[in-house]
């Protein structure tokens, strides 16, 4: 688990870094969880300075993230604190979200010690998922690329939905984001169909080499900060 005591000195430092981690998506989810573990307690908070209200809910609100996202990130970091174990999961091809799902399946709760039964169940699920992924992609050189694109589209759709739920957006902006969310749902369904062998990749959405738009993500980030984005 990452150590933050050398450069996090107060709540403001923590929330500034938390907002940066929040923008990074799944790639830094363990970083977000480690930071949340450092500054909060699941129930009462662990204040760095000034007050007793430094809870997960307070931290999530201050960095602009949903409480369940921060809570699960914190729990996953506590459950799997060893950097080597985390790297091993990724090397097996198992992403953060499935790791978190496996953690929940063990029945472990934050604040508890991870017992041998929970530890073994978690790693059995990692091996099963790694084996399933290998069989899924076997003999199809394009499937990993499509799967990665699918993950990108899902992440982008999540960002669109999150921004659309903010209450200060003007009506036309909300309508546009809702339409984008629906369009991304269609893209996700199509990519899942390709991976499931129900259809073949087809050009569209900008061509066969289409990738999620980085500029769109930038625009959404600016919307989230209340800035104006030109069309």
C-alpha positions, 0 to 999 in steps of 0.5 A: 500500500502506498505511503502518503505521510511524507507529502500529505499534511492536511485535508486539502492536500488529500482532496487535491490528490484525490481529485487527480486520482479520480480523473485517472479511472481504473488505472489508479483505483488502488491509488485512490483506495490507498489514499482513502485508507490513509485519510479516512475510517469506514465509520468515524473517519481518521482526521488529519487536522481540524475536526472529526468529520473526515469520513469516506462520505466527506472525502468522496464529496470533496473530490467529486466522486460517488461514495460507493466508488471511494468505499469500494476502492478503500476496501479493496486496498485494505483487502489487498495491500501488497503491491506484489499481489496487486501486480500479480492480478493484473499480470494474470489479466484480471482487472480491478473490477473483477478483483473487487467482485472477488473480494466481495464474494469472500465475505470479508468486511473492512476492518477485519483480518483477511483469514486463510479461507478468504485469501484462498477463495480470492485467489481461486477466483483470480485463477478461474478468471484468468483461465476463462480469459485465456480460453475466451481469447484463444485463437482470435487475435482481435479479441483482446483489442476489442475487449480493451476498447469495450472497457474504454467505452464502458469507462467513458459511458460511466463518466457521461452518466456521472456528469449527466447526473450533476444538478447544475447542468443546463437542460440542453447539455443534459439532453446531449449527454443523455443521448451520448449515454444511449449511443454508448450503450449501443456501442457496448452492446455491439462490442459484446456481441462481437466478443460473444461470437454473435457478429463480426467487427464492422466499420462505423463510429468513425471507421474500423480503427475507432477508439473512444475520443480523448477530446470528449473525455476532456470536454466532460472533465471540463463540464464536471468542473463547471467550465464552458466547452465550445461545440 
